[in-house]
Amino acid sequence: MAEVHVIGQIIGATGFSESSLFCKWGIHTGAAWKLLSGVREGQTQVDTPQVGDMAYWCHPIDLHFATKGLQGLLGLETPHLVSWVPSSQACPGKAEL
């Protein structure tokens, strides 16, 4: 059985009209992948930049997977990158790992 460790971080976002931002994220896998440790989804803290428009989160990602085959993808998805105010914006994104 092969194992994969995913270690990294969601650094931040820029280019939004609102300044108080957070990110909801999730890891999506094919049927052959089994999560051994870590969490499949989460949310960053809210950042309100005082200088510039870059919201920094530096949110850690630390996952450990096992697989019996390479069927299906292992990917990070950020379906909700939203502002903290009622007029929220969504900015979906995906990355294959």
N, C-alpha and C positions, 0 to 999 in steps of 0.2 A: 504494500500500500504506500503510495507516494504522499508526502506531506508538503504543505506550503505555508510559510509564515508571511503575513502581510503587515508591515510595520511602516508607518508614515504619519502624515498629518494633513488636515484640511487647513490651509494657511489663511485664506480670507477671500474677499470679493471687493470689486470696485465697479464703478459705472452705473450705479443706481441713483435715482432721484432722491430717495429717502436715505437717511444716514444711520439709523439704528437697525442693524441687520443681524439675523441668525440663520443657520442652515440646518435643515432636517436631512439626514442622509441614511442610506441603507446599502447593504451588500446583497447582491442577488447572484445565485449560483445555479448551475445545472443540477440534475438529480443525482449525479455521481459524487458530488461534493458534500462532505460532512464537517460541520463546524465543531472543532474540539475545544476551543477556548476563545473568549472575546464575545462581543455582542454584534448582532446582525444589523442593528439600526440605532440611531441616536440623534442627538441635537446638540449644536454648539451653544455657547453662551451668546448673549446679545452684546454687540460692540457698537458704540457710538463714537466715531472718530472725532477728535477735537481739532486735528490738523489734517488737511487733505480729505480725500473721499474713500480711502482704503479702510475697510473694516477687517481687522485682524482677529482671528480665533485661535490659530495654532492648536487645533483640536486633534488629540492623538487618535490614531487608528492602530490597534494591535490585535491581530486575528491569527488563529492557527486552524488550518483546514487539513483534512485527509481526503484522498480520492482513490478509487479503485480503477478509474479510467479518466480520460480527458474529455469525456462527453459533456457538453454544456460549457458555458463561459463562467468565469469568475469576474465580477465587475462591481464597481462602485457607482451608485446612482444618487444624485442630489435632486430629488423631485421638488423640493421646496426650499428655495432660497428667498426668504421673505423679510419684509420690514416689520418692525415691532409695532408700528402704528396701524390703525384700522384700514388704511388704504394700501394693503399689502400687494406686493408684486411676487410672482412666481417665476423662477428661472431654472427650468430643468436642465440637468447635465448628466452625462454618463462617461465612464472611463473603464476600458477593459484592463484588467490587471494581469 
